[in-house]
Amino acid sequence: MAEQIRQGYEHVRVINATAPTERSDGTPLDPSEISHYLWYITGAKTGLVAPIAVQLVGGAFSESFDVDSADPDTYDIYYTTVDTEGRESIPSSSLVLEILPPLAAPNPPSNVS
């Protein structure tokens, strides 16, 4: 189920992840062997947003998703790891965010006399 966030409240959703410590075959992965991460954002209506390179800071990292500048849509967000030789991992588990449009303004008072 998607996490729903409504626009219009200056929302920024911070997305956190933990750096891998192993390669896909189970062998150890030293942090010095990680070049960077790629952050993928795919909208159901808007399609793939170009992957964004993310640099590691310690053993965990986070990125900010600006809800108010995104088109209302359902977004699938995931990371991949790229090692120093250019090998890219399979996608991480994903986070699904449903960005809802801002609420409409209320109607004015009625029956003014």
MODELLER restraints for C-alpha pairs under 7 A, 6 or more apart:
rsr = mdl.restraints
at = mdl.atoms
rsr.add(forms.Gaussian(group=physical.xy_distance, feature=features.Distance(at['CA:2:A'], at['CA:96:A']), mean=4.88, stdev=0.5))
rsr.add(forms.Gaussian(group=physical.xy_distance, feature=features.Distance(at['CA:2:A'], at['CA:97:A']), mean=5.22, stdev=0.5))
rsr.add(forms.Gaussian(group=physical.xy_distance, feature=features.Distance(at['CA:2:A'], at['CA:98:A']), mean=5.80, stdev=0.5))
rsr.add(forms.Gaussian(group=physical.xy_distance, feature=features.Distance(at['CA:3:A'], at['CA:96:A']), mean=6.33, stdev=0.5))
rsr.add(forms.Gaussian(group=physical.xy_distance, feature=features.Distance(at['CA:3:A'], at['CA:97:A']), mean=4.87, stdev=0.5))
rsr.add(forms.Gaussian(group=physical.xy_distance, feature=features.Distance(at['CA:3:A'], at['CA:98:A']), mean=5.91, stdev=0.5))
rsr.add(forms.Gaussian(group=physical.xy_distance, feature=features.Distance(at['CA:4:A'], at['CA:97:A']), mean=5.95, stdev=0.5))
rsr.add(forms.Gaussian(group=physical.xy_distance, feature=features.Distance(at['CA:4:A'], at['CA:98:A']), mean=4.71, stdev=0.5))
rsr.add(forms.Gaussian(group=physical.xy_distance, feature=features.Distance(at['CA:4:A'], at['CA:99:A']), mean=6.05, stdev=0.5))
rsr.add(forms.Gaussian(group=physical.xy_distance, feature=features.Distance(at['CA:4:A'], at['CA:100:A']), mean=6.95, stdev=0.5))
rsr.add(forms.Gaussian(group=physical.xy_distance, feature=features.Distance(at['CA:5:A'], at['CA:98:A']), mean=6.27, stdev=0.5))
rsr.add(forms.Gaussian(group=physical.xy_distance, feature=features.Distance(at['CA:5:A'], at['CA:99:A']), mean=5.15, stdev=0.5))
rsr.add(forms.Gaussian(group=physical.xy_distance, feature=features.Distance(at['CA:5:A'], at['CA:100:A']), mean=6.00, stdev=0.5))
rsr.add(forms.Gaussian(group=physical.xy_distance, feature=features.Distance(at['CA:6:A'], at['CA:99:A']), mean=5.81, stdev=0.5))
rsr.add(forms.Gaussian(group=physical.xy_distance, feature=features.Distance(at['CA:6:A'], at['CA:100:A']), mean=4.49, stdev=0.5))
rsr.add(forms.Gaussian(group=physical.xy_distance, feature=features.Distance(at['CA:6:A'], at['CA:101:A']), mean=5.91, stdev=0.5))
rsr.add(forms.Gaussian(group=physical.xy_distance, feature=features.Distance(at['CA:6:A'], at['CA:102:A']), mean=5.90, stdev=0.5))
rsr.add(forms.Gaussian(group=physical.xy_distance, feature=features.Distance(at['CA:7:A'], at['CA:67:A']), mean=6.21, stdev=0.5))
rsr.add(forms.Gaussian(group=physical.xy_distance, feature=features.Distance(at['CA:7:A'], at['CA:68:A']), mean=5.07, stdev=0.5))
rsr.add(forms.Gaussian(group=physical.xy_distance, feature=features.Distance(at['CA:7:A'], at['CA:99:A']), mean=6.80, stdev=0.5))
rsr.add(forms.Gaussian(group=physical.xy_distance, feature=features.Distance(at['CA:7:A'], at['CA:100:A']), mean=5.97, stdev=0.5))
rsr.add(forms.Gaussian(group=physical.xy_distance, feature=features.Distance(at['CA:7:A'], at['CA:101:A']), mean=5.30, stdev=0.5))
rsr.add(forms.Gaussian(group=physical.xy_distance, feature=features.Distance(at['CA:7:A'], at['CA:102:A']), mean=4.67, stdev=0.5))
rsr.add(forms.Gaussian(group=physical.xy_distance, feature=features.Distance(at['CA:8:A'], at['CA:68:A']), mean=6.12, stdev=0.5))
rsr.add(forms.Gaussian(group=physical.xy_distance, feature=features.Distance(at['CA:8:A'], at['CA:102:A']), mean=5.08, stdev=0.5))
rsr.add(forms.Gaussian(group=physical.xy_distance, feature=features.Distance(at['CA:10:A'], at['CA:68:A']), mean=6.04, stdev=0.5))
rsr.add(forms.Gaussian(group=physical.xy_distance, feature=features.Distance(at['CA:11:A'], at['CA:66:A']), mean=6.48, stdev=0.5))
rsr.add(forms.Gaussian(group=physical.xy_distance, feature=features.Distance(at['CA:11:A'], at['CA:67:A']), mean=5.45, stdev=0.5))
rsr.add(forms.Gaussian(group=physical.xy_distance, feature=features.Distance(at['CA:11:A'], at['CA:68:A']), mean=6.25, stdev=0.5))
rsr.add(forms.Gaussian(group=physical.xy_distance, feature=features.Distance(at['CA:12:A'], at['CA:64:A']), mean=6.06, stdev=0.5))
rsr.add(forms.Gaussian(group=physical.xy_distance, feature=features.Distance(at['CA:12:A'], at['CA:65:A']), mean=5.54, stdev=0.5))
rsr.add(forms.Gaussian(group=physical.xy_distance, feature=features.Distance(at['CA:12:A'], at['CA:66:A']), mean=4.66, stdev=0.5))
rsr.add(forms.Gaussian(group=physical.xy_distance, feature=features.Distance(at['CA:12:A'], at['CA:67:A']), mean=5.60, stdev=0.5))
rsr.add(forms.Gaussian(group=physical.xy_distance, feature=features.Distance(at['CA:13:A'], at['CA:64:A']), mean=5.66, stdev=0.5))
rsr.add(forms.Gaussian(group=physical.xy_distance, feature=features.Distance(at['CA:13:A'], at['CA:65:A']), mean=5.09, stdev=0.5))
rsr.add(forms.Gaussian(group=physical.xy_distance, feature=features.Distance(at['CA:13:A'], at['CA:66:A']), mean=6.57, stdev=0.5))
rsr.add(forms.Gaussian(group=physical.xy_distance, feature=features.Distance(at['CA:13:A'], at['CA:67:A']), mean=6.82, stdev=0.5))
rsr.add(forms.Gaussian(group=physical.xy_distance, feature=features.Distance(at['CA:14:A'], at['CA:62:A']), mean=6.45, stdev=0.5))
rsr.add(forms.Gaussian(group=physical.xy_distance, feature=features.Distance(at['CA:14:A'], at['CA:63:A']), mean=5.65, stdev=0.5))
rsr.add(forms.Gaussian(group=physical.xy_distance, feature=features.Distance(at['CA:14:A'], at['CA:64:A']), mean=4.43, stdev=0.5))
rsr.add(forms.Gaussian(group=physical.xy_distance, feature=features.Distance(at['CA:14:A'], at['CA:65:A']), mean=6.21, stdev=0.5))
rsr.add(forms.Gaussian(group=physical.xy_distance, feature=features.Distance(at['CA:15:A'], at['CA:62:A']), mean=5.29, stdev=0.5))
rsr.add(forms.Gaussian(group=physical.xy_distance, feature=features.Distance(at['CA:15:A'], at['CA:63:A']), mean=5.32, stdev=0.5))
rsr.add(forms.Gaussian(group=physical.xy_distance, feature=features.Distance(at['CA:15:A'], at['CA:64:A']), mean=6.20, stdev=0.5))
rsr.add(forms.Gaussian(group=physical.xy_distance, feature=features.Distance(at['CA:16:A'], at['CA:61:A']), mean=5.85, stdev=0.5))
rsr.add(forms.Gaussian(group=physical.xy_distance, feature=features.Distance(at['CA:16:A'], at['CA:62:A']), mean=4.19, stdev=0.5))
rsr.add(forms.Gaussian(group=physical.xy_distance, feature=features.Distance(at['CA:16:A'], at['CA:63:A']), mean=6.68, stdev=0.5))
rsr.add(forms.Gaussian(group=physical.xy_distance, feature=features.Distance(at['CA:17:A'], at['CA:60:A']), mean=5.80, stdev=0.5))
rsr.add(forms.Gaussian(group=physical.xy_distance, feature=features.Distance(at['CA:17:A'], at['CA:61:A']), mean=5.59, stdev=0.5))
rsr.add(forms.Gaussian(group=physical.xy_distance, feature=features.Distance(at['CA:17:A'], at['CA:62:A']), mean=6.15, stdev=0.5))
rsr.add(forms.Gaussian(group=physical.xy_distance, feature=features.Distance(at['CA:18:A'], at['CA:59:A']), mean=6.17, stdev=0.5))
rsr.add(forms.Gaussian(group=physical.xy_distance, feature=features.Distance(at['CA:18:A'], at['CA:60:A']), mean=4.28, stdev=0.5))
rsr.add(forms.Gaussian(group=physical.xy_distance, feature=features.Distance(at['CA:18:A'], at['CA:61:A']), mean=6.40, stdev=0.5))
rsr.add(forms.Gaussian(group=physical.xy_distance, feature=features.Distance(at['CA:19:A'], at['CA:59:A']), mean=5.32, stdev=0.5))
rsr.add(forms.Gaussian(group=physical.xy_distance, feature=features.Distance(at['CA:19:A'], at['CA:60:A']), mean=5.41, stdev=0.5))
rsr.add(forms.Gaussian(group=physical.xy_distance, feature=features.Distance(at['CA:21:A'], at['CA:28:A']), mean=6.02, stdev=0.5))
rsr.add(forms.Gaussian(group=physical.xy_distance, feature=features.Distance(at['CA:21:A'], at['CA:29:A']), mean=4.94, stdev=0.5))
rsr.add(forms.Gaussian(group=physical.xy_distance, feature=features.Distance(at['CA:21:A'], at['CA:30:A']), mean=6.62, stdev=0.5))
rsr.add(forms.Gaussian(group=physical.xy_distance, feature=features.Distance(at['CA:22:A'], at['CA:28:A']), mean=4.37, stdev=0.5))
rsr.add(forms.Gaussian(group=physical.xy_distance, feature=features.Distance(at['CA:22:A'], at['CA:29:A']), mean=4.50, stdev=0.5))
rsr.add(forms.Gaussian(group=physical.xy_distance, feature=features.Distance(at['CA:23:A'], at['CA:29:A']), mean=5.68, stdev=0.5))
rsr.add(forms.Gaussian(group=physical.xy_distance, feature=features.Distance(at['CA:33:A'], at['CA:83:A']), mean=5.55, stdev=0.5))
rsr.add(forms.Gaussian(group=physical.xy_distance, feature=features.Distance(at['CA:33:A'], at['CA:84:A']), mean=5.42, stdev=0.5))
rsr.add(forms.Gaussian(group=physical.xy_distance, feature=features.Distance(at['CA:34:A'], at['CA:82:A']), mean=6.13, stdev=0.5))
rsr.add(forms.Gaussian(group=physical.xy_distance, feature=features.Distance(at['CA:34:A'], at['CA:83:A']), mean=4.27, stdev=0.5))
rsr.add(forms.Gaussian(group=physical.xy_distance, feature=features.Distance(at['CA:34:A'], at['CA:84:A']), mean=5.58, stdev=0.5))
rsr.add(forms.Gaussian(group=physical.xy_distance, feature=features.Distance(at['CA:35:A'], at['CA:82:A']), mean=5.69, stdev=0.5))
rsr.add(forms.Gaussian(group=physical.xy_distance, feature=features.Distance(at['CA:35:A'], at['CA:83:A']), mean=4.88, stdev=0.5))
rsr.add(forms.Gaussian(group=physical.xy_distance, feature=features.Distance(at['CA:35:A'], at['CA:84:A']), mean=4.68, stdev=0.5))
rsr.add(forms.Gaussian(group=physical.xy_distance, feature=features.Distance(at['CA:36:A'], at['CA:53:A']), mean=6.55, stdev=0.5))
rsr.add(forms.Gaussian(group=physical.xy_distance, feature=features.Distance(at['CA:36:A'], at['CA:54:A']), mean=5.78, stdev=0.5))
rsr.add(forms.Gaussian(group=physical.xy_distance, feature=features.Distance(at['CA:36:A'], at['CA:55:A']), mean=5.02, stdev=0.5))
rsr.add(forms.Gaussian(group=physical.xy_distance, feature=features.Distance(at['CA:36:A'], at['CA:56:A']), mean=6.35, stdev=0.5))
rsr.add(forms.Gaussian(group=physical.xy_distance, feature=features.Distance(at['CA:36:A'], at['CA:81:A']), mean=6.31, stdev=0.5))
rsr.add(forms.Gaussian(group=physical.xy_distance, feature=features.Distance(at['CA:36:A'], at['CA:82:A']), mean=5.45, stdev=0.5))
rsr.add(forms.Gaussian(group=physical.xy_distance, feature=features.Distance(at['CA:36:A'], at['CA:83:A']), mean=6.95, stdev=0.5))
rsr.add(forms.Gaussian(group=physical.xy_distance, feature=features.Distance(at['CA:37:A'], at['CA:53:A']), mean=5.73, stdev=0.5))
rsr.add(forms.Gaussian(group=physical.xy_distance, feature=features.Distance(at['CA:37:A'], at['CA:54:A']), mean=4.96, stdev=0.5))
rsr.add(forms.Gaussian(group=physical.xy_distance, feature=features.Distance(at['CA:37:A'], at['CA:55:A']), mean=6.37, stdev=0.5))
rsr.add(forms.Gaussian(group=physical.xy_distance, feature=features.Distance(at['CA:37:A'], at['CA:79:A']), mean=6.51, stdev=0.5))
rsr.add(forms.Gaussian(group=physical.xy_distance, feature=features.Distance(at['CA:37:A'], at['CA:80:A']), mean=5.56, stdev=0.5))
rsr.add(forms.Gaussian(group=physical.xy_distance, feature=features.Distance(at['CA:37:A'], at['CA:81:A']), mean=4.53, stdev=0.5))
rsr.add(forms.Gaussian(group=physical.xy_distance, feature=features.Distance(at['CA:37:A'], at['CA:82:A']), mean=5.70, stdev=0.5))
rsr.add(forms.Gaussian(group=physical.xy_distance, feature=features.Distance(at['CA:38:A'], at['CA:51:A']), mean=5.76, stdev=0.5))
rsr.add(forms.Gaussian(group=physical.xy_distance, feature=features.Distance(at['CA:38:A'], at['CA:52:A']), mean=5.42, stdev=0.5))
rsr.add(forms.Gaussian(group=physical.xy_distance, feature=features.Distance(at['CA:38:A'], at['CA:53:A']), mean=4.69, stdev=0.5))
rsr.add(forms.Gaussian(group=physical.xy_distance, feature=features.Distance(at['CA:38:A'], at['CA:54:A']), mean=5.91, stdev=0.5))
rsr.add(forms.Gaussian(group=physical.xy_distance, feature=features.Distance(at['CA:38:A'], at['CA:79:A']), mean=5.47, stdev=0.5))
rsr.add(forms.Gaussian(group=physical.xy_distance, feature=features.Distance(at['CA:38:A'], at['CA:80:A']), mean=5.22, stdev=0.5))
rsr.add(forms.Gaussian(group=physical.xy_distance, feature=features.Distance(at['CA:38:A'], at['CA:81:A']), mean=6.48, stdev=0.5))
rsr.add(forms.Gaussian(group=physical.xy_distance, feature=features.Distance(at['CA:39:A'], at['CA:51:A']), mean=5.37, stdev=0.5))
rsr.add(forms.Gaussian(group=physical.xy_distance, feature=features.Distance(at['CA:39:A'], at['CA:52:A']), mean=5.04, stdev=0.5))
rsr.add(forms.Gaussian(group=physical.xy_distance, feature=features.Distance(at['CA:39:A'], at['CA:53:A']), mean=6.40, stdev=0.5))
rsr.add(forms.Gaussian(group=physical.xy_distance, feature=features.Distance(at['CA:39:A'], at['CA:54:A']), mean=6.85, stdev=0.5))
rsr.add(forms.Gaussian(group=physical.xy_distance, feature=features.Distance(at['CA:39:A'], at['CA:78:A']), mean=5.96, stdev=0.5))
rsr.add(forms.Gaussian(group=physical.xy_distance, feature=features.Distance(at['CA:39:A'], at['CA:79:A']), mean=4.60, stdev=0.5))
rsr.add(forms.Gaussian(group=physical.xy_distance, feature=features.Distance(at['CA:39:A'], at['CA:80:A']), mean=6.79, stdev=0.5))
rsr.add(forms.Gaussian(group=physical.xy_distance, feature=features.Distance(at['CA:40:A'], at['CA:49:A']), mean=6.85, stdev=0.5))
rsr.add(forms.Gaussian(group=physical.xy_distance, feature=features.Distance(at['CA:40:A'], at['CA:50:A']), mean=6.94, stdev=0.5))
rsr.add(forms.Gaussian(group=physical.xy_distance, feature=features.Distance(at['CA:40:A'], at['CA:51:A']), mean=4.76, stdev=0.5))
rsr.add(forms.Gaussian(group=physical.xy_distance, feature=features.Distance(at['CA:40:A'], at['CA:52:A']), mean=6.71, stdev=0.5))
rsr.add(forms.Gaussian(group=physical.xy_distance, feature=features.Distance(at['CA:40:A'], at['CA:77:A']), mean=5.67, stdev=0.5))
rsr.add(forms.Gaussian(group=physical.xy_distance, feature=features.Distance(at['CA:40:A'], at['CA:78:A']), mean=5.38, stdev=0.5))
rsr.add(forms.Gaussian(group=physical.xy_distance, feature=features.Distance(at['CA:40:A'], at['CA:79:A']), mean=6.03, stdev=0.5))
rsr.add(forms.Gaussian(group=physical.xy_distance, feature=features.Distance(at['CA:41:A'], at['CA:48:A']), mean=6.05, stdev=0.5))
rsr.add(forms.Gaussian(group=physical.xy_distance, feature=features.Distance(at['CA:41:A'], at['CA:49:A']), mean=5.42, stdev=0.5))
rsr.add(forms.Gaussian(group=physical.xy_distance, feature=features.Distance(at['CA:41:A'], at['CA:75:A']), mean=6.36, stdev=0.5))
rsr.add(forms.Gaussian(group=physical.xy_distance, feature=features.Distance(at['CA:41:A'], at['CA:76:A']), mean=5.79, stdev=0.5))
rsr.add(forms.Gaussian(group=physical.xy_distance, feature=features.Distance(at['CA:41:A'], at['CA:77:A']), mean=4.60, stdev=0.5))
rsr.add(forms.Gaussian(group=physical.xy_distance, feature=features.Distance(at['CA:41:A'], at['CA:78:A']), mean=6.79, stdev=0.5))
rsr.add(forms.Gaussian(group=physical.xy_distance, feature=features.Distance(at['CA:42:A'], at['CA:48:A']), mean=4.21, stdev=0.5))
rsr.add(forms.Gaussian(group=physical.xy_distance, feature=features.Distance(at['CA:42:A'], at['CA:49:A']), mean=5.86, stdev=0.5))
rsr.add(forms.Gaussian(group=physical.xy_distance, feature=features.Distance(at['CA:42:A'], at['CA:75:A']), mean=5.40, stdev=0.5))
rsr.add(forms.Gaussian(group=physical.xy_distance, feature=features.Distance(at['CA:42:A'], at['CA:76:A']), mean=5.17, stdev=0.5))
rsr.add(forms.Gaussian(group=physical.xy_distance, feature=features.Distance(at['CA:42:A'], at['CA:77:A']), mean=6.49, stdev=0.5))
rsr.add(forms.Gaussian(group=physical.xy_distance, feature=features.Distance(at['CA:43:A'], at['CA:73:A']), mean=6.06, stdev=0.5))
rsr.add(forms.Gaussian(group=physical.xy_distance, feature=features.Distance(at['CA:43:A'], at['CA:74:A']), mean=5.59, stdev=0.5))
rsr.add(forms.Gaussian(group=physical.xy_distance, feature=features.Distance(at['CA:43:A'], at['CA:75:A']), mean=4.33, stdev=0.5))
rsr.add(forms.Gaussian(group=physical.xy_distance, feature=features.Distance(at['CA:43:A'], at['CA:76:A']), mean=6.41, stdev=0.5))
rsr.add(forms.Gaussian(group=physical.xy_distance, feature=features.Distance(at['CA:44:A'], at['CA:73:A']), mean=6.40, stdev=0.5))
rsr.add(forms.Gaussian(group=physical.xy_distance, feature=features.Distance(at['CA:44:A'], at['CA:74:A']), mean=5.55, stdev=0.5))
rsr.add(forms.Gaussian(group=physical.xy_distance, feature=features.Distance(at['CA:44:A'], at['CA:75:A']), mean=6.32, stdev=0.5))
rsr.add(forms.Gaussian(group=physical.xy_distance, feature=features.Distance(at['CA:45:A'], at['CA:73:A']), mean=6.35, stdev=0.5))
rsr.add(forms.Gaussian(group=physical.xy_distance, feature=features.Distance(at['CA:67:A'], at['CA:99:A']), mean=6.80, stdev=0.5))
rsr.add(forms.Gaussian(group=physical.xy_distance, feature=features.Distance(at['CA:72:A'], at['CA:99:A']), mean=4.87, stdev=0.5))
rsr.add(forms.Gaussian(group=physical.xy_distance, feature=features.Distance(at['CA:72:A'], at['CA:100:A']), mean=5.24, stdev=0.5))
rsr.add(forms.Gaussian(group=physical.xy_distance, feature=features.Distance(at['CA:72:A'], at['CA:101:A']), mean=5.55, stdev=0.5))
rsr.add(forms.Gaussian(group=physical.xy_distance, feature=features.Distance(at['CA:73:A'], at['CA:98:A']), mean=5.88, stdev=0.5))
rsr.add(forms.Gaussian(group=physical.xy_distance, feature=features.Distance(at['CA:73:A'], at['CA:99:A']), mean=5.37, stdev=0.5))
rsr.add(forms.Gaussian(group=physical.xy_distance, feature=features.Distance(at['CA:73:A'], at['CA:100:A']), mean=6.98, stdev=0.5))
rsr.add(forms.Gaussian(group=physical.xy_distance, feature=features.Distance(at['CA:74:A'], at['CA:96:A']), mean=6.92, stdev=0.5))
rsr.add(forms.Gaussian(group=physical.xy_distance, feature=features.Distance(at['CA:74:A'], at['CA:97:A']), mean=5.69, stdev=0.5))
rsr.add(forms.Gaussian(group=physical.xy_distance, feature=features.Distance(at['CA:74:A'], at['CA:98:A']), mean=4.16, stdev=0.5))
rsr.add(forms.Gaussian(group=physical.xy_distance, feature=features.Distance(at['CA:74:A'], at['CA:99:A']), mean=6.12, stdev=0.5))
rsr.add(forms.Gaussian(group=physical.xy_distance, feature=features.Distance(at['CA:75:A'], at['CA:96:A']), mean=5.57, stdev=0.5))
rsr.add(forms.Gaussian(group=physical.xy_distance, feature=features.Distance(at['CA:75:A'], at['CA:97:A']), mean=5.17, stdev=0.5))
rsr.add(forms.Gaussian(group=physical.xy_distance, feature=features.Distance(at['CA:75:A'], at['CA:98:A']), mean=6.18, stdev=0.5))
rsr.add(forms.Gaussian(group=physical.xy_distance, feature=features.Distance(at['CA:76:A'], at['CA:94:A']), mean=6.22, stdev=0.5))
rsr.add(forms.Gaussian(group=physical.xy_distance, feature=features.Distance(at['CA:76:A'], at['CA:95:A']), mean=5.87, stdev=0.5))
rsr.add(forms.Gaussian(group=physical.xy_distance, feature=features.Distance(at['CA:76:A'], at['CA:96:A']), mean=4.66, stdev=0.5))
rsr.add(forms.Gaussian(group=physical.xy_distance, feature=features.Distance(at['CA:76:A'], at['CA:97:A']), mean=6.68, stdev=0.5))
rsr.add(forms.Gaussian(group=physical.xy_distance, feature=features.Distance(at['CA:77:A'], at['CA:94:A']), mean=5.32, stdev=0.5))
rsr.add(forms.Gaussian(group=physical.xy_distance, feature=features.Distance(at['CA:77:A'], at['CA:95:A']), mean=5.17, stdev=0.5))
rsr.add(forms.Gaussian(group=physical.xy_distance, feature=features.Distance(at['CA:77:A'], at['CA:96:A']), mean=6.27, stdev=0.5))
rsr.add(forms.Gaussian(group=physical.xy_distance, feature=features.Distance(at['CA:78:A'], at['CA:91:A']), mean=6.34, stdev=0.5))
rsr.add(forms.Gaussian(group=physical.xy_distance, feature=features.Distance(at['CA:78:A'], at['CA:92:A']), mean=5.64, stdev=0.5))
rsr.add(forms.Gaussian(group=physical.xy_distance, feature=features.Distance(at['CA:78:A'], at['CA:93:A']), mean=6.32, stdev=0.5))
rsr.add(forms.Gaussian(group=physical.xy_distance, feature=features.Distance(at['CA:78:A'], at['CA:94:A']), mean=4.64, stdev=0.5))
rsr.add(forms.Gaussian(group=physical.xy_distance, feature=features.Distance(at['CA:78:A'], at['CA:95:A']), mean=6.56, stdev=0.5))
rsr.add(forms.Gaussian(group=physical.xy_distance, feature=features.Distance(at['CA:79:A'], at['CA:91:A']), mean=5.80, stdev=0.5))
rsr.add(forms.Gaussian(group=physical.xy_distance, feature=features.Distance(at['CA:79:A'], at['CA:92:A']), mean=5.39, stdev=0.5))
rsr.add(forms.Gaussian(group=physical.xy_distance, feature=features.Distance(at['CA:80:A'], at['CA:88:A']), mean=6.48, stdev=0.5))
rsr.add(forms.Gaussian(group=physical.xy_distance, feature=features.Distance(at['CA:80:A'], at['CA:89:A']), mean=5.37, stdev=0.5))
rsr.add(forms.Gaussian(group=physical.xy_distance, feature=features.Distance(at['CA:80:A'], at['CA:90:A']), mean=6.19, stdev=0.5))
rsr.add(forms.Gaussian(group=physical.xy_distance, feature=features.Distance(at['CA:80:A'], at['CA:91:A']), mean=5.02, stdev=0.5))
rsr.add(forms.Gaussian(group=physical.xy_distance, feature=features.Distance(at['CA:80:A'], at['CA:92:A']), mean=6.09, stdev=0.5))
rsr.add(forms.Gaussian(group=physical.xy_distance, feature=features.Distance(at['CA:81:A'], at['CA:88:A']), mean=5.62, stdev=0.5))
rsr.add(forms.Gaussian(group=physical.xy_distance, feature=features.Distance(at['CA:81:A'], at['CA:89:A']), mean=5.24, stdev=0.5))
rsr.add(forms.Gaussian(group=physical.xy_distance, feature=features.Distance(at['CA:82:A'], at['CA:88:A']), mean=4.39, stdev=0.5))
rsr.add(forms.Gaussian(group=physical.xy_distance, feature=features.Distance(at['CA:82:A'], at['CA:89:A']), mean=6.44, stdev=0.5))
